């Protein structure tokens, strides 16, 4: 499932000017997260970058619907995602 999602979202993320570092599906405190870790060539990722990538991916993730349970999409920086 993760590889299918990665294959579908990597190009739109690159087209938006970012790097897809990792895709994870994790459960934390009984909440499921689809964590998408991004980076960019220049500077640090900020909240506006995460919002922009979320907007790019929103309809794509809604359309693919690979995940049958409820989850939260978490777009985060490589620094946060690797903790």
MMTF fields as JSON, N, C-alpha, C and O atoms, coordinates in Angstrom:
{
  "mmtfVersion": "1.0.0",
  "mmtfProducer": "UNKNOWN",
  "numBonds": 331,
  "numAtoms": 332,
  "numGroups": 83,
  "numChains": 1,
  "numModels": 1,
  "chainsPerModel": [1],
  "groupsPerChain": [83],
  "chainIdList": ["A"],
  "bondAtomList": [4, 2, 8, 6, 12, 10, 16, 14, 20, 18, 24, 22, 28, 26, 32, 30, 36, 34, 40, 38, 44, 42, 48, 46, 52, 50, 56, 54, 60, 58, 64, 62, 68, 66, 72, 70, 76, 74, 80, 78, 84, 82, 88, 86, 92, 90, 96, 94, 100, 98, 104, 102, 108, 106, 112, 110, 116, 114, 120, 118, 124, 122, 128, 126, 132, 130, 136, 134, 140, 138, 144, 142, 148, 146, 152, 150, 156, 154, 160, 158, 164, 162, 168, 166, 172, 170, 176, 174, 180, 178, 184, 182, 188, 186, 192, 190, 196, 194, 200, 198, 204, 202, 208, 206, 212, 210, 216, 214, 220, 218, 224, 222, 228, 226, 232, 230, 236, 234, 240, 238, 244, 242, 248, 246, 252, 250, 256, 254, 260, 258, 264, 262, 268, 266, 272, 270, 276, 274, 280, 278, 284, 282, 288, 286, 292, 290, 296, 294, 300, 298, 304, 302, 308, 306, 312, 310, 316, 314, 320, 318, 324, 322, 328, 326],
  "bondOrderList": [1, 1, 1, 1, 1, 1, 1, 1, 1, 1, 1, 1, 1, 1, 1, 1, 1, 1, 1, 1, 1, 1, 1, 1, 1, 1, 1, 1, 1, 1, 1, 1, 1, 1, 1, 1, 1, 1, 1, 1, 1, 1, 1, 1, 1, 1, 1, 1, 1, 1, 1, 1, 1, 1, 1, 1, 1, 1, 1, 1, 1, 1, 1, 1, 1, 1, 1, 1, 1, 1, 1, 1, 1, 1, 1, 1, 1, 1, 1, 1, 1, 1],
  "groupList": [{"groupName": "UNK", "atomNameList": ["N", "CA", "C", "O"], "elementList": ["N", "C", "C", "O"], "formalChargeList": [0, 0, 0, 0], "bondAtomList": [1, 0, 2, 1, 3, 2], "bondOrderList": [1, 1, 2], "singleLetterCode": "X", "chemCompType": "L-PEPTIDE LINKING"}],
  "groupTypeList": [0, 0, 0, 0, 0, 0, 0, 0, 0, 0, 0, 0, 0, 0, 0, 0, 0, 0, 0, 0, 0, 0, 0, 0, 0, 0, 0, 0, 0, 0, 0, 0, 0, 0, 0, 0, 0, 0, 0, 0, 0, 0, 0, 0, 0, 0, 0, 0, 0, 0, 0, 0, 0, 0, 0, 0, 0, 0, 0, 0, 0, 0, 0, 0, 0, 0, 0, 0, 0, 0, 0, 0, 0, 0, 0, 0, 0, 0, 0, 0, 0, 0, 0],
  "groupIdList": [1, 2, 3, 4, 5, 6, 7, 8, 9, 10, 11, 12, 13, 14, 15, 16, 17, 18, 19, 20, 21, 22, 23, 24, 25, 26, 27, 28, 29, 30, 31, 32, 33, 34, 35, 36, 37, 38, 39, 40, 41, 42, 43, 44, 45, 46, 47, 48, 49, 50, 51, 52, 53, 54, 55, 56, 57, 58, 59, 60, 61, 62, 63, 64, 65, 66, 67, 68, 69, 70, 71, 72, 73, 74, 75, 76, 77, 78, 79, 80, 81, 82, 83],
  "secStructList": [7, 2, 2, 2, 2, 2, 2, 2, 2, 2, 2, 2, 2, 2, 2, 6, 6, 7, 3, 3, 3, 3, 3, 3, 3, 3, 3, 3, 6, 6, 3, 3, 3, 3, 3, 3, 3, 3, 3, 7, 1, 1, 1, 7, 7, 7, 2, 2, 2, 2, 2, 2, 2, 2, 2, 2, 2, 2, 2, 2, 2, 2, 2, 2, 7, 7, 7, 7, 1, 7, 7, 3, 3, 3, 3, 3, 3, 2, 2, 2, 2, 6, 7],
  "xCoordList": [0.815, 0.0, 0.864, 0.601, 1.884, 2.736, 3.441, 3.547, 3.921, 4.603, 3.65, 4.049, 2.402, 1.414, 1.16, 1.099, 1.012, 0.792, 2.003, 1.86, 3.182, 4.418, 4.495, 4.819, 4.198, 4.252, 3.299, 3.614, 2.136, 1.153, 1.442, 1.059, 2.105, 2.287, 3.67, 3.862, 4.628, 5.994, 6.108, 6.706, 5.557, 5.676, 4.989, 5.588, 3.753, 3.148, 3.951, 3.995, 4.582, 5.412, 6.639, 7.002, 7.272, 8.438, 8.024, 8.724, 6.883, 6.39, 6.114, 6.202, 5.779, 5.529, 6.827, 6.799, 7.964, 9.25, 9.82, 10.702, 9.319, 9.762, 10.305, 10.209, 10.867, 11.42, 10.598, 10.368, 10.161, 9.478, 10.538, 11.243, 10.651, 11.671, 11.164, 11.885, 9.922, 9.416, 7.894, 7.288, 7.291, 5.855, 5.699, 6.248, 4.948, 4.75, 3.282, 2.59, 2.822, 1.492, 1.694, 2.124, 1.382, 1.673, 0.448, -0.443, 0.435, -0.61, 0.041, 1.004, -0.511, -0.031, -1.238, -2.134, -1.261, -2.38, -3.738, -4.656, -3.858, -5.098, -5.551, -6.709, -4.663, -4.955, -4.011, -2.804, -4.573, -3.774, -3.304, -4.06, -2.044, -1.462, -0.837, -0.089, -1.149, -0.388, 0.608, 0.262, 1.834, 2.861, 3.672, 4.271, 3.681, 4.407, 5.517, 5.259, 6.743, 7.904, 8.504, 8.86, 8.61, 9.112, 10.382, 10.702, 11.084, 12.287, 12.342, 11.533, 13.292, 13.513, 14.998, 15.742, 15.411, 16.832, 17.399, 18.558, 16.601, 17.08, 16.303, 15.077, 16.978, 16.334, 15.61, 15.664, 14.924, 14.183, 12.704, 12.18, 12.053, 10.613, 9.904, 10.243, 8.92, 8.117, 6.655, 6.318, 5.799, 4.388, 3.734, 2.861, 4.136, 3.561, 3.896, 3.077, 5.097, 5.473, 4.577, 4.118, 4.335, 3.482, 2.057, 1.425, 1.555, 0.212, 0.15, -0.813, 1.164, 1.19, 1.175, 0.422, 1.992, 2.026, 0.699, 0.211, 0.112, -1.189, -2.243, -3.048, -2.232, -3.186, -2.975, -3.939, -1.717, -1.402, -1.916, -2.437, -1.768, -2.077, -3.511, -3.954, -4.237, -5.566, -6.48, -7.009, -6.667, -7.572, -6.993, -7.742, -5.671, -5.037, -5.299, -5.679, -5.099, -5.312, -6.786, -7.113, -7.675, -9.106, -9.499, -10.33, -8.908, -9.255, -8.728, -9.408, -7.527, -6.943, -7.6, -7.839, -7.893, -8.647, -8.151, -8.954, -6.826, -6.241, -6.431, -6.333, -6.702, -6.754, -8.221, -8.948, -8.644, -10.05, -10.444, -11.632, -9.493, -9.808, -9.567, -8.915, -10.092, -9.891, -8.441, -7.811, -7.935, -6.555, -6.405, -7.257, -5.307, -4.957, -3.728, -2.753, -3.787, -2.618, -1.717, -2.152, -0.464, 0.517, 1.666, 2.509, 1.689, 2.792, 3.808, 3.485, 5.018, 6.004, 7.383, 7.613, 8.274, 9.63, 10.454, 10.114, 11.531, 12.445, 12.943, 13.101, 13.183, 13.676, 12.682, 13.075, 11.377, 10.365, 10.092, 9.976, 9.99, 9.61, 10.614, 10.266, 11.857, 12.876, 13.119, 14.009, 12.33, 12.475, 11.924, 11.956],
  "yCoordList": [-1.191, 0.0, 1.263, 2.187, 1.312, 2.507, 2.774, 3.924, 1.725, 1.919, 2.469, 3.311, 2.011, 2.538, 4.014, 4.818, 4.358, 5.766, 6.597, 7.667, 6.111, 6.828, 7.056, 8.155, 6.019, 6.142, 7.214, 7.911, 7.349, 8.325, 9.754, 10.701, 9.926, 11.288, 11.878, 13.086, 11.051, 11.57, 12.633, 13.683, 12.394, 13.361, 14.691, 15.743, 14.684, 15.981, 16.748, 17.978, 16.024, 16.703, 17.319, 18.455, 16.583, 17.107, 18.301, 19.312, 18.18, 19.278, 20.541, 21.652, 20.369, 21.519, 22.109, 23.126, 21.469, 22.003, 21.374, 21.948, 20.204, 19.559, 18.159, 17.655, 17.553, 16.204, 15.315, 15.669, 14.178, 13.204, 12.348, 11.59, 12.467, 11.734, 10.381, 9.385, 10.345, 9.086, 9.125, 10.195, 7.946, 7.783, 6.674, 5.584, 6.956, 5.976, 5.941, 6.958, 4.776, 4.65, 4.127, 2.99, 4.957, 4.61, 4.86, 5.636, 4.184, 4.425, 4.98, 4.42, 6.094, 6.723, 7.046, 7.779, 6.502, 6.747, 6.472, 7.285, 5.337, 4.889, 5.778, 5.711, 6.593, 7.42, 7.008, 6.892, 6.782, 6.398, 7.643, 8.596, 7.614, 8.729, 8.219, 7.242, 8.886, 8.721, 9.868, 11.006, 9.566, 10.589, 10.693, 9.717, 11.878, 12.159, 13.145, 14.29, 12.677, 13.465, 14.122, 13.45, 15.445, 16.198, 16.961, 17.165, 17.37, 18.174, 19.093, 18.965, 20.016, 20.851, 21.145, 21.029, 21.528, 21.741, 22.962, 22.954, 23.999, 25.25, 25.554, 25.654, 25.702, 26.127, 25.016, 23.846, 25.424, 24.488, 24.48, 25.471, 23.37, 23.265, 24.048, 23.923, 24.852, 25.564, 25.161, 24.368, 25.698, 25.303, 25.624, 24.88, 26.714, 27.059, 26.008, 25.722, 25.435, 24.359, 23.142, 22.522, 22.81, 21.66, 21.881, 20.964, 23.093, 23.422, 23.309, 22.77, 23.811, 23.757, 22.308, 21.974, 21.455, 20.046, 19.375, 18.555, 19.705, 19.15, 19.508, 18.664, 20.755, 21.188, 20.438, 20.09, 20.191, 19.437, 18.009, 17.46, 17.411, 15.984, 15.695, 14.551, 16.683, 16.466, 15.659, 14.624, 16.112, 15.406, 14.064, 13.118, 13.98, 12.723, 11.647, 10.526, 11.981, 11.016, 10.648, 9.501, 11.613, 11.307, 10.342, 9.458, 10.508, 9.672, 8.246, 7.306, 8.066, 6.719, 5.825, 4.647, 6.362, 5.645, 4.222, 3.29, 4.04, 2.729, 2.312, 1.13, 3.281, 3.001, 2.959, 3.942, 1.817, 1.611, 2.181, 2.377, 2.447, 2.981, 4.482, 5.026, 5.146, 6.593, 6.889, 6.135, 8.001, 8.396, 9.896, 10.558, 10.409, 11.817, 11.905, 11.177, 12.803, 13.049, 14.029, 15.104, 13.642, 14.468, 14.758, 13.898, 15.971, 16.412, 17.067, 18.033, 16.559, 17.106, 17.161, 16.6, 17.859, 17.995, 16.763, 15.976, 16.619, 15.517, 15.56, 14.517, 16.732, 16.875, 16.315, 15.572, 16.665, 16.167, 14.69, 13.907, 14.302, 12.951, 11.897, 10.723, 12.3, 11.311, 11.181, 10.444, 11.895, 11.803, 10.488, 10.228],
  "zCoordList": [0.0, 0.0, 0.0, -0.769, 0.847, 0.939, -0.383, -0.809, -1.032, -2.321, -3.377, -4.181, -3.391, -4.342, -4.089, -5.02, -2.817, -2.469, -2.868, -3.46, -2.547, -2.902, -4.416, -4.868, -5.186, -6.641, -7.158, -8.122, -6.523, -6.985, -6.538, -7.225, -5.41, -4.89, -5.153, -5.007, -5.535, -5.676, -6.768, -6.532, -7.941, -9.034, -8.708, -8.931, -8.186, -7.82, -6.77, -6.794, -5.855, -4.852, -5.509, -5.205, -6.398, -7.129, -7.987, -8.031, -8.669, -9.509, -8.699, -9.223, -7.415, -6.541, -5.982, -5.29, -6.283, -5.861, -4.593, -3.954, -4.233, -3.001, -3.287, -4.406, -2.265, -2.345, -1.415, -0.258, -1.91, -1.06, -0.394, -1.062, 0.919, 1.652, 2.138, 2.072, 2.626, 3.163, 3.232, 3.3, 3.214, 3.424, 4.45, 4.287, 5.506, 6.578, 6.969, 6.923, 7.351, 7.932, 9.34, 9.531, 10.33, 11.722, 12.597, 12.253, 13.728, 14.715, 15.98, 16.504, 16.453, 17.671, 18.545, 18.127, 19.75, 20.678, 20.031, 20.133, 19.375, 18.733, 17.569, 17.155, 17.05, 15.878, 14.766, 14.975, 13.565, 12.403, 11.663, 11.47, 11.255, 10.506, 9.221, 9.226, 8.125, 6.894, 6.907, 6.588, 7.274, 7.441, 6.156, 5.703, 5.584, 4.346, 4.704, 5.075, 4.585, 4.992, 3.758, 2.79, 3.808, 2.656, 3.025, 4.196, 1.982, 2.127, 0.912, -0.008, 0.911, -0.267, -0.365, 0.609, -1.563, -1.82, -1.101, -0.687, -0.953, -0.359, 0.907, 0.865, 2.017, 3.256, 3.979, 3.599, 5.044, 5.871, 5.483, 4.975, 5.724, 5.51, 6.613, 7.79, 6.224, 7.217, 7.06, 6.181, 7.898, 7.884, 6.538, 6.091, 5.887, 4.591, 3.532, 2.657, 3.61, 2.694, 2.908, 1.949, 4.164, 4.474, 3.984, 3.459, 4.154, 3.677, 2.156, 1.611, 1.48, 0.014, -0.475, -1.39, 0.118, -0.284, 0.05, -0.729, 1.185, 1.54, 0.495, 0.103, 0.049, -0.974, -2.288, -2.97, -2.639, -3.858, -3.756, -4.726, -2.583, -2.415, -2.01, -2.114, -1.556, -1.001, -1.929, -1.523, -3.144, -4.054, -4.513, -4.76, -4.625, -5.034, -3.984, -4.322, -2.731, -1.653, -1.513, -1.21, -1.731, -1.687, -2.797, -2.588, -3.968, -5.122, -5.001, -5.413, -4.444, -4.432, -3.39, -3.653, -2.221, -1.195, -0.954, -0.912, -0.794, -0.507, 0.944, 1.274, 1.805, 3.232, 3.662, 3.517, 4.188, 4.532, 5.889, 6.145, 6.75, 8.07, 8.092, 7.201, 9.109, 9.188, 9.577, 10.318, 9.059, 9.323, 9.134, 8.542, 9.65, 9.507, 8.615, 8.805, 7.643, 6.804, 7.546, 7.959, 7.706, 8.414, 7.458, 7.204, 6.936, 6.086, 7.006, 7.697, 7.022, 7.942, 7.273, 6.202, 7.956, 7.441, 7.765, 8.648, 7.039, 7.294, 8.741, 9.374, 9.248, 10.616, 11.625, 12.525, 11.49, 12.413, 12.15, 13.093, 10.888, 10.536, 10.933, 11.054, 11.139, 11.472, 12.966, 13.391, 13.767, 15.223, 15.73, 16.933]
}
